[in-house]
Amino acid sequence: MRSAPSGQFRARRRLPPVTAFATALLLVTGIMGTAVGQTLGAAPAAAGAATAQVSAVGEGNVVTPGDFTGYGFDQCHAPDQRSMNKWLTHSPFLAVGIYISGNSRACRDQPNLTPEWISTQLAKGWRLLPITLGPQASCQPRFPRYQDDPKINPKRGTDGLYQWARAQGTAEATKTVTDAQALGIVPGSTLWYDLEGFNDGLTDCRESALAFLSTWTDRLHALGYKSGVYSSAGSGIEMLDDARVERPGQFSLPDAIWIARWDLQANTSTSYIRDDGWLPGGRMKQYQGGHDETWGGVRINIDRNYLDLGLGSYATRETHCGGTRISYWRYPAVNPGDASKVVPALQCLLKEKGVYDGPVTGTYDEGTVAAAQAWMSSRALGAQPKFAPRHWVSLLSEGAKPVLKIGSAGTDVRRLQRALSAADNSAKVTATGVYDLATDAALRAWQERVGLPVTGVMAPNAWRKLWKGVRH
């Protein structure tokens, strides 16, 4: 996305009040949105057909982007699968913006963007940000791009509610949902409208854009999707925030905002809007504009983004063996007869691996030693009485080998955090289940010690080293 520089159109102003007559009409959501939109092809039957389609095309797909705090990128064309794979295992990004709809988008041709591409990325853990670039603000000088991409109609109409802009917003939302469902993007996902930067000091230009986005949101909600809006901090985003504060309830506001503010600060803050808007969990920021980046030998021209959406990245609580503690900052060696605090964790983990059926006593007795040696033999680690640090690394890391990086969360992250603590007793990584900066630093230190590329990304090759108990 290439929004206008964030401060170019900044002109703080109070928004005009809405007349009592207009307010009454606004309260009846859809008078100039849904009703007019249906005459433009947004009939319920069409929506029903689209829903039936996505149930087949998107079967097994998850809601996107969901709850996430981390880094993302957006690019004009959806990258091919090789590029996506390389960036998954080498880049810091776990979210990607894709242009799925809108007649004004520069990249109408999307040869890689198929239902299979969508399902593959979601299965691999990518968070997708589906973008529509349709009608733009009437005063935006760079549009229309083509002959079939009209701007937002700026006429007020006899009632002053910009009914033509509202009809356009309804129609564009319906079209976007149809396109999203054809790709297998399931209901509950957030669909983002790209409103490029414009002069929000021009009343009709601003008010028609607000009316358009209001019915865009209404229609998405009616069809089961969440609404997101991308725009320049100093125009479209400021406009939405002013409407939120100065005219509460008079417009349907998006569930989330995507702030274009190229300040190189990886956060969701900007001085152009108030601190309480769309917080918590309703903001992302494009903090760096178009530039080339190379990861895994693949170069792509991208914008960089920082996301904090939904509940953010979080992990649910877990229990082991009826409440046995298995997370520690240090996992010292255990010798036969020892009764240290980590022995219950060892017994519990061996139980979960199916090689120990005794009680969790806290003593490394004969039964536990025998179970530990059986486990060592099955993992080709060489059976011995002592349970050494390398055995802890292997035992704690066992399981699947997903790609993990900042923003990842869940049981697999806890496995990694515990294994990194066992690999380096000074790392002090708390097993929160959320891949945070401390986890990133510990992983990078371990990668350097064992001779792996220092990426901060936990990939399958790194998991295999942990399974072998490699500490340095």
C-alpha positions in Angstrom: 0.0 0.0 0.0 1.2 3.4 -0.8 -0.7 6.0 1.2 0.1 9.7 1.1 2.7 10.9 3.6 0.9 10.9 7.0 1.2 14.6 7.7 0.4 15.9 4.2 -3.3 16.5 4.7 -3.4 17.0 8.4 -5.9 19.8 9.3 -7.4 19.3 12.7 -11.0 20.5 12.7 -14.2 19.9 14.4 -16.7 17.9 12.4 -20.1 19.4 11.6 -23.0 18.3 13.7 -25.7 16.2 12.1 -29.2 17.6 12.0 -32.0 16.0 14.0 -33.6 14.7 10.8 -30.3 13.2 9.6 -29.6 11.7 13.0 -33.0 9.9 12.9 -32.2 8.5 9.5 -28.7 7.4 10.7 -30.2 5.5 13.5 -32.1 3.3 11.0 -28.9 1.7 9.7 -29.2 0.7 6.1 -31.8 3.1 4.9 -29.3 4.5 2.4 -26.9 1.6 2.8 -28.4 -1.9 2.7 -31.5 -1.0 0.9 -29.8 0.8 -1.9 -27.0 -1.7 -1.9 -29.5 -4.5 -2.6 -30.6 -2.7 -5.7 -27.0 -2.7 -6.8 -26.6 -6.5 -6.6 -26.2 -7.2 -2.9 -29.3 -9.4 -2.7 -29.5 -11.8 0.3 -29.7 -14.7 -2.1 -26.3 -13.8 -3.5 -24.8 -13.6 0.0 -26.3 -17.0 0.8 -24.7 -18.6 -2.3 -21.4 -17.1 -1.3 -21.7 -18.6 2.2 -22.4 -22.0 0.8 -19.4 -21.6 -1.4 -16.9 -20.8 1.4 -18.1 -23.7 3.5 -16.6 -25.9 0.8 -13.7 -23.8 -0.4 -12.5 -22.7 3.0 -13.2 -26.0 4.9 -10.6 -26.3 7.6 -9.3 -22.7 7.3 -9.0 -20.6 10.4 -10.2 -17.1 11.1 -7.6 -14.5 10.1 -5.7 -12.7 11.4 -7.2 -13.6 14.8 -5.4 -12.8 18.0 -1.9 -11.6 17.2 0.9 -9.3 18.3 3.9 -9.2 16.0 5.3 -8.2 12.6 3.8 -8.3 9.1 4.5 -7.1 5.6 2.4 -6.2 2.6 3.3 -6.3 -1.1 1.4 -5.7 -4.3 1.4 -9.2 -5.6 0.9 -12.2 -3.4 4.3 -13.9 -3.4 4.8 -17.4 -4.9 5.0 -20.4 -2.5 8.8 -20.7 -2.6 9.1 -17.1 -1.5 6.5 -17.6 1.3 8.3 -20.6 2.5 11.7 -18.9 2.6 10.2 -15.8 4.4 8.4 -18.0 6.9 11.6 -19.7 8.0 14.0 -16.7 7.8 12.1 -13.4 8.2 10.6 -11.8 11.3 7.2 -11.6 9.7 4.2 -13.8 10.5 1.5 -11.8 8.9 1.1 -10.8 5.2 -1.2 -8.3 3.5 -2.8 -9.5 0.2 -4.9 -7.6 -2.3 -8.0 -9.7 -2.9 -10.5 -7.2 -4.3 -11.2 -3.7 -5.6 -11.1 -2.3 -9.1 -8.6 0.4 -8.1 -5.9 -1.9 -6.9 -2.6 -1.7 -8.9 -2.1 -5.4 -8.9 -5.4 -6.7 -10.4 -3.5 -9.7 -11.8 -2.8 -12.1 -8.9 -1.4 -15.3 -10.4 -0.5 -16.8 -7.1 -3.7 -15.9 -5.2 -5.8 -19.1 -5.2 -7.9 -20.9 -2.6 -5.0 -23.4 -2.3 -2.5 -20.5 -1.7 -4.8 -19.2 1.1 -5.2 -22.6 2.7 -1.5 -23.4 2.5 -0.4 -20.1 4.2 -3.0 -20.5 7.0 -1.9 -24.1 7.6 1.7 -23.0 7.9 0.8 -20.3 10.5 0.7 -17.1 8.4 -1.8 -14.5 9.5 -3.5 -13.1 6.4 -4.7 -9.5 5.9 -7.1 -9.4 3.0 -7.2 -6.0 1.4 -9.7 -4.2 -0.9 -8.7 -1.1 -2.8 -12.0 0.1 -4.4 -13.5 3.6 -4.8 -11.2 6.3 -3.3 -12.0 9.6 -1.8 -13.4 12.1 -4.4 -10.5 14.5 -3.8 -7.7 11.9 -4.1 -5.7 13.1 -7.1 -4.1 9.8 -8.0 -7.4 8.0 -8.8 -9.2 6.7 -10.8 -6.5 4.4 -12.1 -8.6 2.9 -14.9 -11.9 3.6 -16.6 -13.9 1.2 -14.4 -12.9 2.3 -10.9 -15.1 5.3 -10.0 -14.3 7.4 -7.0 -16.6 7.8 -3.9 -19.5 9.9 -4.9 -19.3 13.2 -3.0 -22.9 14.4 -3.6 -24.8 15.1 -0.4 -28.2 14.2 -1.7 -31.5 15.8 -0.7 -31.2 14.5 2.9 -27.5 15.3 3.3 -26.5 11.7 4.1 -24.4 11.0 1.0 -26.7 8.2 -0.1 -24.7 7.4 -3.2 -21.5 7.0 -1.3 -23.4 4.8 1.2 -24.7 2.6 -1.7 -21.1 2.3 -3.0 -19.9 1.2 0.4 -22.5 -1.5 0.7 -21.9 -2.8 -2.8 -18.1 -2.8 -2.3 -18.4 -4.8 0.9 -20.7 -7.3 -0.8 -18.2 -7.7 -3.6 -15.3 -8.1 -1.2 -17.1 -10.8 0.8 -17.8 -12.7 -2.4 -14.2 -12.5 -3.5 -13.0 -13.5 0.0 -15.2 -16.5 0.2 -14.2 -17.6 -3.3 -10.7 -17.8 -1.9 -11.7 -19.6 1.3 -11.4 -16.7 3.7 -13.9 -17.7 6.4 -16.4 -15.6 8.3 -15.1 -14.0 11.4 -12.0 -12.8 9.5 -11.2 -9.2 9.2 -11.4 -7.6 5.7 -9.4 -4.4 5.2 -10.4 -1.4 3.1 -7.5 0.6 1.7 -8.5 4.3 1.6 -5.5 6.1 0.4 -4.5 9.5 1.9 -6.6 12.5 0.9 -7.4 16.1 1.9 -9.8 15.5 4.8 -10.2 19.3 5.2 -12.6 19.2 2.2 -16.1 18.6 3.7 -17.8 16.7 1.0 -14.7 14.6 0.2 -14.4 13.7 3.9 -18.1 13.2 4.7 -18.7 11.0 1.7 -15.7 8.9 2.6 -17.1 8.5 6.1 -20.5 7.5 4.8 -18.9 5.0 2.4 -16.8 3.4 5.2 -19.8 3.3 7.6 -21.9 1.1 5.2 -18.8 -0.9 4.3 -18.7 -1.9 8.0 -22.4 -2.4 8.3 -22.5 -4.8 5.3 -19.4 -6.8 6.4 -21.0 -7.3 9.8 -24.2 -8.4 8.2 -22.3 -11.0 6.2 -20.3 -12.3 9.2 -17.0 -10.5 8.8 -15.1 -8.0 10.8 -14.3 -4.6 9.3 -10.8 -3.0 9.1 -9.7 0.2 7.5 -6.3 1.2 6.3 -5.5 4.9 5.7 -3.0 7.6 6.3 -2.7 8.7 10.0 -3.2 12.3 9.0 -6.3 11.9 6.9 -8.5 8.7 6.9 -7.5 7.5 10.3 -7.7 11.0 11.9 -11.1 11.3 10.2 -12.4 8.1 11.8 -11.1 9.0 15.2 -12.7 12.4 15.1 -16.0 10.8 14.1 -15.6 8.4 17.0 -15.1 11.2 19.6 -17.0 14.1 18.2 -20.0 12.4 16.7 -20.4 9.1 18.7 -23.0 6.7 17.3 -23.5 8.6 14.1 -21.3 6.3 11.9 -20.5 2.6 12.1 -16.8 2.5 12.8 -14.4 -0.3 11.8 -13.5 -3.0 14.3 -9.8 -2.3 13.7 -7.6 0.4 12.1 -4.5 0.1 10.1 -2.4 3.2 10.5 -0.1 4.4 7.7 2.6 6.3 9.6 6.1 5.8 8.3 8.0 6.8 11.5 10.1 3.6 11.7 8.6 2.9 15.1 7.4 -0.7 15.4 4.3 0.0 17.5 0.7 1.1 17.0 1.0 4.7 18.2 0.6 7.9 16.4 0.0 11.5 17.6 -2.6 12.0 14.9 -5.3 10.2 17.0 -6.2 9.9 20.6 -4.7 7.3 22.9 -7.9 5.5 23.7 -9.1 4.7 20.2 -9.3 1.0 19.1 -7.4 -0.1 22.2 -6.7 -2.7 23.2 -6.5 -5.0 20.3 -7.8 -2.9 17.4 -4.7 -1.4 15.8 -1.9 -2.1 13.5 0.6 0.3 12.0 2.5 0.4 8.7 5.6 2.0 10.1 7.9 1.7 7.0 7.0 2.3 3.4 8.1 0.5 0.2 11.7 -0.9 0.3 13.4 -4.1 -0.6 14.1 -6.8 1.9 15.9 -10.2 1.4 15.2 -13.2 3.5 16.4 -16.7 2.7 17.8 -15.4 -0.5 14.4 -14.1 -1.7 14.1 -10.3 -2.3 10.6 -8.7 -2.1 9.6 -5.0 -2.1 7.4 -4.5 0.9 5.9 -2.2 3.5 6.6 -3.2 7.1 3.8 -3.4 9.7 3.4 -4.0 13.4 0.1 -5.7 14.6 -1.7 -5.8 17.9 -5.0 -7.3 17.2 -7.7 -9.1 19.1 -6.4 -10.5 22.4 -2.9 -10.2 21.1 -0.6 -13.3 21.1 -1.5 -15.3 24.2 -1.3 -18.9 25.4 -3.9 -20.7 27.5 -2.9 -22.2 30.7 -1.8 -25.8 30.7 -1.5 -28.5 33.4 0.6 -31.6 33.7 0.1 -34.7 35.8 -2.5 -33.2 38.0 -0.7 -29.9 38.6 2.9 -31.0 38.6 5.3 -28.1 37.8 7.5 -28.8 34.8 8.7 -25.2 34.0 12.0 -24.1 35.6 14.8 -21.7 34.7 17.4 -24.4 35.4 17.3 -28.1 34.7 20.3 -29.6 36.5 21.6 -33.1 36.1 19.9 -35.7 38.1 21.7 -38.8 39.6 20.1 -42.0 41.0 18.7 -41.4 44.4 18.4 -37.6 44.0 15.3 -36.0 45.4 15.7 -32.5 43.8 12.8 -30.2 42.9 13.0 -31.1 39.2 12.5 -34.8 39.6 8.7 -34.5 39.7 9.0 -32.7 36.3 11.1 -35.6 35.0 8.7 -38.2 36.2 5.7 -36.4 34.8 7.3 -35.9 31.4 8.3 -39.5 31.2 4.7 -40.4 32.1 3.5 -38.3 29.2 5.9 -40.1 26.9 4.4 -43.4 27.9 7.6 -44.9 29.4 6.9 -44.4 33.1 3.8 -45.6 35.0 4.9 -45.0 38.6 3.9 -42.3 41.0 5.3 -38.8 40.9 7.3 -39.1 44.1 10.1 -36.5 43.5 12.8 -39.1 44.0 14.9 -40.4 41.1 14.5 -44.0 42.2 15.1 -47.3 40.3 11.7 -47.2 38.5 12.3 -43.7 37.3 15.9 -44.5 36.2 14.7 -47.5 34.3 12.1 -45.4 32.5 14.6 -42.7 31.7 17.1 -45.2 30.3 14.3 -46.7 28.1 13.5 -43.3 26.8 17.2 -42.5 26.1 17.6 -45.8 24.2 14.5 -45.1 22.1 15.9 -41.7 21.1 19.4 -43.1 20.4 20.9 -41.0 23.1 22.8 -43.8 24.8 21.3 -45.2 28.0 23.0 -44.1 31.3 21.8 -43.8 34.9 22.5 -40.0 35.0 19.9 -37.7 33.5 22.1 -35.0 32.1 21.4 -31.5 30.8 21.4 -32.7 27.2 18.7 -35.2 28.0 16.6 -32.4 29.5 17.0 -30.4 26.3 15.9 -33.4 24.2 13.0 -34.4 26.5 11.6 -30.9 26.9 11.7 -30.1 23.1 10.1 -33.3 21.9 7.0 -32.9 19.8 6.1 -31.2 16.5 8.5 -28.9 14.7 6.5 -25.8 13.7 8.0 -22.5 12.7 8.0 -20.2 15.7 9.0 -16.5 15.9 7.9 -13.3 17.6 4.1 -13.4 17.8 3.8 -17.2 18.0 2.0 -18.6 21.0 0.9 -21.9 22.5 2.2 -25.2 23.7 4.9 -25.4 21.1 6.4 -22.1 22.3 6.4 -23.4 25.9 8.4 -26.5 24.7 10.9 -24.2 23.1 11.2 -22.0 26.1 11.8 -24.9 28.5 14.4 -26.5 26.1 16.3 -23.2 25.8 16.4 -22.9 29.6 17.8 -26.4 29.8 20.3 -25.6 27.0 21.6 -22.6 28.9 21.0 -22.3 32.6 21.7 -18.6 32.5 19.1 -17.9 29.8 16.2 -17.6 32.3 13.4 -17.9 29.8 10.0 -18.0 31.4 7.7 -20.5 29.8 4.8 -18.2 29.2 3.8 -19.8 25.9 4.2 -16.5 24.1 7.3 -16.0 21.9 8.6 -12.7 23.3 11.8 -10.7 23.1 13.5 -12.8 25.8 12.7 -16.0 23.9 14.1 -14.4 20.7 17.3 -13.4 22.4 17.8 -16.9 24.0 17.1 -18.6 20.7 19.6 -16.4 18.8 22.2 -17.1 21.5 21.6 -20.8 21.1 21.7 -20.7 17.3 25.0 -18.9 17.4 26.5 -21.5 19.9 25.4 -24.5 17.8 26.4 -23.0 14.4 23.0 -22.3 13.0 22.1 -19.1 11.1 21.2 -16.6 13.7 17.6 -15.7 12.6 15.5 -15.7 15.8 13.2 -18.1 13.9 12.7 -21.6 15.2 12.5 -23.8 12.1 12.5 -27.6 11.6 16.3 -27.9 11.3 16.7 -26.2 14.7 14.1 -28.5 16.3 16.1 -31.5 15.1 19.2 -30.2 16.9 17.2 -29.7 20.1 15.8 -33.2 19.9 19.4 -34.5 19.8 20.1 -32.5 23.0 22.6 -30.2 21.3 23.4 -27.4 23.8 26.6 -25.8 22.3 
